[in-house]
Amino acid sequence: MLIADSHLDLSWNALQWNRDLLRSVYTIRAQEESTPGKGRGQGTVAFPEMRRGRVALSFATVLARATGRPEPHLDFAAPAQAYGTAKGQLAYYHALERQDHVRLIRDARQLDAHIAEWTAWDAAHPHDGAEEIGPTPRLGFVISMEGADPILEPAQLQEWWEGGLRLLELSHFGPGRYAGGTGTEIGLTGLGKSLLTEMGRLGVTLDLTHCSDEAFWEALDHYPGPVLASHNNCRALTPHQRQFSDDQIRAIVRRDGVIGAALDCWMITSGWRHGDSNANITLADVVRHIDHICQIAGSSRHAAIGTDLDGGFGREGSPHDLDTIADLQKVPGLIAQRGYGAGDVDAIMHGNWFRFLRRAWTRGA
């Protein structure tokens, strides 16, 4: 089963946490055995495991905040620092492409060719749980920015577009330069409104993840193009401002958007905190969120996978039945157990993201 994962902080892990993602998860864990900190020695994502898990397409992020509340390796004292950090992360993806490890996908033609290559490979290599699968096609990355702080001003978005950026979140945690993020009641800033106009002009797609409630609704009013939520769960199941309410889910569905279910334990189960045991949290609990989105939408068309694996945590903050990202291959069976047919399972695991990107990149063509 091919998988499309709409949120992986790959460059942040490679550069800010100094992980060589060409090596296996298990090698990286061994290297970090004596490294202190949340998630260290507990990683779940590296390229060998992505290939083994048939994660054919990922939305690969650049991430650097400048909220005025500095935090090492994440939140910088000035926008120029965030800009430099994010540019370095983007350069990392370009270096991987130059070395033929990955393919940066920028348009519908490249997307269709990439899907065709992986579909043919998948058909020729039926999944049997084997550890060794042999060479695969290159991993496909669509570049996303998690929080727009690194964009120095809206007019500079053209530069990022030319570098491959295709998806953009306005904010992350805290008071972003363009919009309020998680944990705020701040809407769009003046810069945010101008940025949305420029996004519409260039065709950069709006990712509503991490928007405050105020920024969410204002952004929908200001941005006419396709919208998504790359890694968001349901507030009805996990009451927290970070998750989306049923009304917000309905609004995304009305715009024919797609919502990727995240695998952070605190986003799956109400009341879980880092340091708590994950023994009672499973991938089946993630499927509850997927099913909730499908029930609201009336179909499987708007639900997908957006794991956020290794987004500042590791397997200790993920469902306990997931050791590495390759274990996403367990999810199709769990969806089917809820009565979904093969076509629905395919849509949730990859088809909805393929269709969404194709539509976003061909509108007006």
N, C-alpha and C positions, 0 to 999 in steps of 0.2 A: 504494500500500500504506500503510494507516494504521500508525502506530508509537506504542507506549506505552513511554516511557523512565522507569524507576523510580528514577533518581537524577540530579538536576541541582541544583547549588549556585547557583541563580539570584540569590537575594537577597544572598548573600555576595559574588558578583561585582559586583552593582550597588552595594552600599553599602561593603563593605570595600575593593574594588578600583575603585570609582567608575566603573563602566561603565554607560552608558545603553543598556540592552538593547533599547530601541525602535529603535535604529539598527542598521545591518548590522554583521556581523562585520568586514567590510573597512574600514568607517569607524572602528570601535574600534581595529583594528590600526594604522591610520594615526595615530590620536591617541596611541597608546602607543609610537610608534617610538623615542622617546628615553627611555622609562621603563625603568629597570633592574629586573632581577629575573626569576626563573623564570616563564615563561608570558606575560610582558608582550610585547605586539605579536604574540602567537601564538594569540589566542583562537579558539575554534571555535563558540561558541554565542551567538546573539542571536535575538530573536523573528522577524525576517524569514526567517532560515535555518531556524528551527524550523517556520514555516509552509510554506516551500518543501519541507522534508523530510517534511511531513505528520505531524509529531510532535503528534498530537491530544491526548495525555494525558501529563503528566509528574508525577512525585513531586518536588515542589519543596521544598527543605530550608530550615530555619533551623539555624545552626551557630555555637556559641560554647562553648568549653571553660572549665573552671575546675579544672585538675588540680593546681595549685600550682607549675606550671612555665610562667610567663607567656611568651607569644609574641605579637608585635604582630598585632593585628586578628584573632586566632584564640583564644588561650588567655589568660584574664584572671586577675587576682590574687585575685579574690573572686567568689563566686557571684552577688552583686548586679550586678556588671558584666556577667557572662554573661547574666543575666536581661534587663538593659536592652538589650544588643546584640541578643539574639534577639527581643525584643519589637519592636525597630525593624525587624528583617528581616520579621517577620510583618506589621507595619504597611505595609511596602512592597508586599506581595502584595495587601493590602486596598485600597491606593491604586490599583494596577493594575486591580483589579476595578471599583472605582468609576469609573474612566476607560474602562471597556468594552474593555480590552485582553485580559483573561483572565477565566476563570470558575473560582472556587474551588469544588471539588466536595466535598460533605460527606456525601452519602447516596446510596443506590442509585437513588432516583428521579432525582436530578440526573445521576447517571452515565449512566443509560439514555437520558435526553434528549440529553445531550452526545454520546454514541456515535451515536445516530440522526442527529443533525445532521451530524456529520462523515462518517458513512457515506454519506449522501445526497450531500454535497458531493464526496466522493472519487469516487463513481460517475459524477457529472456532469463530472468533470475528470480524465480518464485521465492517468496519469503518462507524460510523454513526454520528460522531461529538460529541459524548457524552464526558463529562468531566471525568467520572469514567469508567475505562476499566477493573478493577480488576488486579490481579497479571499477570505479563508477564514473559517470560523467562528472564534470566540474560542478561544485556547489554553486547555486544561483543566489545572488544577493541583490535585493532592491534597497537602496540607501534611504534611510529615514533619520530624521533629527528629532531627538527626544527633548523638547524644550527649545524655543527659538532664540534663547539668549546669545548664542555665538554669532548670530547675524547682526552685524554692527548697525545697520539701518536697512529699512525695507528695500531700497534700491539695490542693495548688495545681494539680494536673493538670486539675481541673474548669475552671479559668479558661482554660487552654490549649485544652481541648476546645471550649469555647464560642467561642474565637477561630478554630476551624477545624482544629486539629491532629487528625490521624487515624492517623498512623503514627509509631512512636517507636523509635529505637535507644537502648539503655541507655548506650552508651559510644562513644568515638571512639578516638584514639590516646592511650595512657597510662592512668594510674590515675584513672578517672572517679569521681564522687561516688556513683554507683549501682552500678557494676560495673567490673571490669577490662576494659580495651580492648586494642587491638593493641599488642604489645610488652610485655605483662604476663602474670603467672601468678596474677592476682587473680580471685576469683570474685565473687559478688554481695555487696554490703554490706548491712547491716541496712536502710538506706534503700531499696536495690534491691528487696528482697523486699516491702517495703510498697508501693513504686511498682507492682510487677507486680500486686499485689492490686487496686490502684486502677485500673490499666489494664483489668483484667478486668471490673471493675464498670462502667466507662464505655464499654467497647468500643473502646479505643485498641489498635491492632494492633501486635504485637511484631515489630520488624525486628532480626534476630540479627546483622546485619553489624557488624563491628568488635569483637564480643565475644571476649574471651580464650577459650581452650578450656574453662577452668573455668567461666567465666560462661555460656558457651553451654549446657552441659549442666545447670547449676543453673537457668537461666532456663526451659528446657524443662520441668523438673520443677515449677516454681512457677507457670507461666502456662498455663492450660488452653485459651486461645483460638487463633485462626489465627496462623501465623507465616510470615515471609518472610525472604529475604535480598536486599535491594534492589540491591546492587552487590558481587558476590562471584564470584571465579573458583575454579578447582579446584587443590587442593594437589598432587594427583597429577601435574599438568602443570607447575605452577609452585610448587615446594616453598618455602613461606613460611607462617608462622603466620597471616598476614592472610587467606590463602585457606582454604577449607573442605576437610577430609578427606572421603574417600568415605563414612566412617561418619556424618559430620555431614550430608552431602548426603542420605544415606538417611533420617536422622532427620527432615529437613525434608520429604522426600517422604512419609514415613509420616503426617505431619500435614497432607498435601495442600497444602503450601506451594509457593512459586515462588521461583526464584533468577534474578536479573538479572545477565547477564554484563557485566563492566566493561571499559573500553577503555584503562585506564592501562597503558602499555607494561610497567612493572615487574611488573604483575599478570598479564600475558599470557605473558611469556617469562622463564624463570629466568635470573637474573644481570644483567638489564638495570638500569642505574642512570641517574638523571637526568644529562644531559650526554653520554650515549652516543648514537650514531647510531640512528635508528629505521628505517633504510633496509630492513632485513630483516624488519620486523614489519608484518603486514598484517591487514586485517579477516578474512581466512581463518583467521588464528591465533586470533582471538576465537571464530570458529565452532567451532574444535576444543574449546574449553571448553563451548560450548553442546551439542555432540554428546556430550561426556563425561557431562554431566548427564543427557541423554536416554538414554544407554546404561545408566547406573546405574538410572534410574527405569523403564526399559522402555517409555517413551513420550515424546512431546514435551510432555506436560501440565505439566511443572514447570520448564521452561527459558524464559527471556525476556531482555529487554534492560534493562540498568541502567548506562548509559554512564559516569557520573562525569566526563563531559567538562568541561573547565575547572575541575576540582576542585583548583586550585592549580598547574595546568600548562596547556599549550596543545597546539598541533599537534605541537610538538617531542617531547611525551611521549605521543602517540597514534599509532595505526597510520599509516604513511606515506601510504597511499592514502585517508586521510580528511583533507579540507581543512576542511570545516565539518560541523556536525551533519546537514545535508541529505544528506550522503553515506551516511547510514544506509540510504538506498534501495538501496545496493549489496548489503546483507546478505541480503535474501531470495534473490537469485540464488545466493549462495555457500552458503546452507543447502540450496537445491534441488540443487546440484551434489553434495551428499553423499547424495542419494537420498531426501530428504524430500519428501513430497507437498504439494500446495497447502494442504490443511487444516492440516498440521503447521507450515508456514511462517507461515500466518496466526496460529496459536496462539502461536508464539514471538514474532512481531513485535508482537502486541497482544492477542490473544484470551485468553491466560493471565492477564494482569493484569486485563483486564475481568472475567473470571470470578472471579478471586480477590477483588477488591474487592466485587463483588456478593454473594458468599457471606459475606464478613466483615461486611458491613453489613446483612444480612438474617437472620443467625442469631438465633434467639430472637424474631424479629419475629412 
